[in-house]
Amino acid sequence: MDAPILEDAGKTTFLSHLSLNHPNNESGPAMKKTMLNCTLLDRVALAGLAFVLSLTLTLTGCGSGETIPRAVVSGTVTFDGEPVNEGVIMFIPVVGVKGAPVQLNIVNGKYDSATDAGDKRGVVIGMNEVRIMATRPSGKKVKSPDNEMIDEIVQYIPAKYNEKTELQQEIKSGKHEHNFDLKK
């Protein structure tokens, strides 16, 4: 059912009816009238307020305002002696080290927190768990949800370097290179 619209002195009023089916309501469904009274100026002011609030949160950030010490980290990632063509490397602060994880792109076997397209914050200083993931075609074809035959893509880096990582790296302040030579 469409809500009736009334126009009154430059204001557009929307009237809607909401059926309430409450188990304790012995008289059957009750009808509740709701009225929204908004002028175009009200909507513009509300949108402006939302913009200012989001800009303030973006500029100030969330939290206590304390800065997390970070470092610039770069390096190479190889698997069985060959550069990892495409993938990601994550640095996840261990329990007791404050800060958020950082995910960096691996391109042609290299990563660099100073130039990463997705995250230029740097890596949190302290002990970090390291997870490395990369995928490639398996050589097999599989059916897509659209019933098309496509290349099967598989994670080829063993779990001991990602889901069940055994890698940890101490990150110190400044700019450092950390290389990872992964084996099957």
C-alpha positions in Angstrom: 0.0 0.0 0.0 1.5 3.4 -1.0 1.6 6.1 1.6 -0.5 9.2 0.9 1.5 12.3 0.3 0.1 15.7 1.4 1.6 19.1 0.5 1.3 21.8 3.0 3.0 25.3 2.8 6.2 24.0 1.1 6.4 20.9 3.3 6.0 17.4 2.0 4.3 15.1 4.5 4.4 11.3 4.2 1.7 9.4 6.0 2.2 5.7 6.4 0.3 3.0 8.2 2.1 0.2 10.0 0.2 -2.9 11.1 1.3 -4.2 14.5 0.7 -7.8 15.2 1.7 -8.3 18.8 0.9 -11.5 20.7 -0.6 -9.6 23.6 -2.9 -7.6 21.4 -6.3 -9.2 22.0 -8.2 -6.8 19.7 -6.4 -7.9 16.6 -3.9 -5.9 14.5 -3.6 -2.3 15.6 -2.9 0.5 13.2 -0.3 3.1 13.9 -0.1 6.3 12.0 3.4 7.7 11.5 4.1 11.1 10.0 7.4 12.3 8.6 7.5 16.0 8.2 10.6 17.1 6.2 11.2 20.1 4.0 13.9 20.1 1.4 15.9 22.5 3.6 15.6 20.0 6.5 17.0 17.2 4.3 19.9 19.4 3.1 20.8 20.4 6.6 20.7 16.8 7.7 22.9 15.7 4.8 25.4 18.5 5.6 25.5 17.4 9.3 26.2 13.8 8.3 29.0 15.0 6.0 30.6 17.2 8.7 30.4 14.3 11.2 32.0 11.8 8.8 34.7 14.3 7.9 35.5 14.9 11.6 35.7 11.2 12.3 38.0 10.7 9.3 40.3 13.5 10.2 40.5 12.7 13.9 40.3 8.9 13.7 38.8 6.7 16.3 40.2 5.8 19.6 42.3 7.6 22.2 44.4 9.7 19.8 47.6 7.8 20.8 49.9 7.0 17.9 51.1 3.5 17.2 54.8 3.3 16.3 55.3 1.9 12.8 58.2 1.2 10.5 58.8 1.0 6.8 59.3 -2.6 5.7 60.1 -4.0 2.3 61.5 -7.2 0.9 61.2 -10.1 -1.4 59.0 -13.2 -1.2 60.0 -16.4 -3.1 58.5 -19.9 -3.1 60.9 -22.8 -4.0 63.4 -20.3 -5.2 61.0 -18.5 -7.6 59.5 -15.0 -6.9 55.9 -15.0 -5.9 54.3 -13.2 -8.9 51.2 -11.9 -7.1 50.0 -12.3 -3.5 49.7 -10.6 -0.2 51.8 -10.5 3.0 50.2 -9.7 6.3 52.0 -8.5 9.4 49.8 -9.1 12.4 50.9 -7.8 15.8 51.1 -10.6 18.4 49.2 -10.5 21.7 50.6 -7.7 23.8 51.7 -5.5 20.8 49.2 -2.7 20.1 48.2 -2.0 16.6 46.2 -3.2 13.6 47.4 -5.8 11.1 48.8 -4.5 7.8 48.3 -6.3 4.5 50.7 -5.5 1.7 50.6 -6.5 -2.0 53.3 -8.8 -3.4 54.1 -7.9 -7.0 56.8 -9.7 -9.0 58.2 -11.1 -5.7 58.5 -7.7 -3.9 56.5 -5.8 -1.3 57.1 -2.4 0.2 55.0 -0.7 2.9 56.2 2.8 1.7 54.7 2.4 -1.8 51.9 -0.1 -1.4 48.8 0.9 -3.3 46.5 -0.3 -0.5 48.2 0.5 2.8 51.1 3.0 3.4 50.8 3.1 7.2 53.8 1.0 7.8 54.1 -2.1 10.0 53.6 -2.0 13.7 56.9 -2.1 15.7 57.3 -5.2 17.8 56.8 -8.9 17.2 54.4 -9.7 14.3 53.0 -12.9 13.0 53.6 -13.1 9.2 51.1 -14.6 6.8 51.8 -15.0 3.1 49.1 -16.0 0.5 49.2 -16.4 -3.2 47.0 -18.1 -5.8 47.5 -19.3 -9.3 45.6 -21.5 -11.9 45.8 -25.2 -11.1 45.6 -26.2 -14.8 42.1 -27.6 -14.3 38.8 -26.2 -15.5 35.8 -26.0 -13.1 32.2 -24.8 -13.5 31.4 -21.3 -12.4 28.1 -20.4 -10.7 27.0 -19.3 -14.2 27.8 -22.8 -15.6 30.8 -21.6 -17.6 34.0 -23.5 -17.6 36.8 -21.4 -16.0 40.3 -21.9 -14.7 40.4 -23.4 -11.2 42.4 -21.0 -8.9 44.2 -22.5 -5.9 46.2 -21.2 -3.0 49.6 -22.7 -3.6 51.5 -21.4 -0.6 51.4 -24.0 2.2 49.2 -23.4 5.3 52.4 -23.2 7.5 52.9 -19.8 5.9 49.3 -18.5 6.2 46.4 -20.1 8.1 48.7 -22.0 10.4 51.7 -19.7 10.0 55.0 -20.5 11.7 56.5 -17.2 10.6 57.2 -14.4 13.0 59.2 -11.2 12.5 60.5 -8.6 14.9 59.9 -5.2 13.4 62.2 -2.4 14.6 61.9 1.3 14.1 63.2 2.8 10.9 63.4 1.3 7.4 64.2 -2.4 7.2 64.3 -5.2 4.6 62.8 -8.6 5.5 63.0 -11.3 2.8 61.0 -14.6 2.9 62.2 -17.7 1.1 59.4 -20.2 1.4 59.8 -23.9 0.8 57.2 -26.7 0.2 
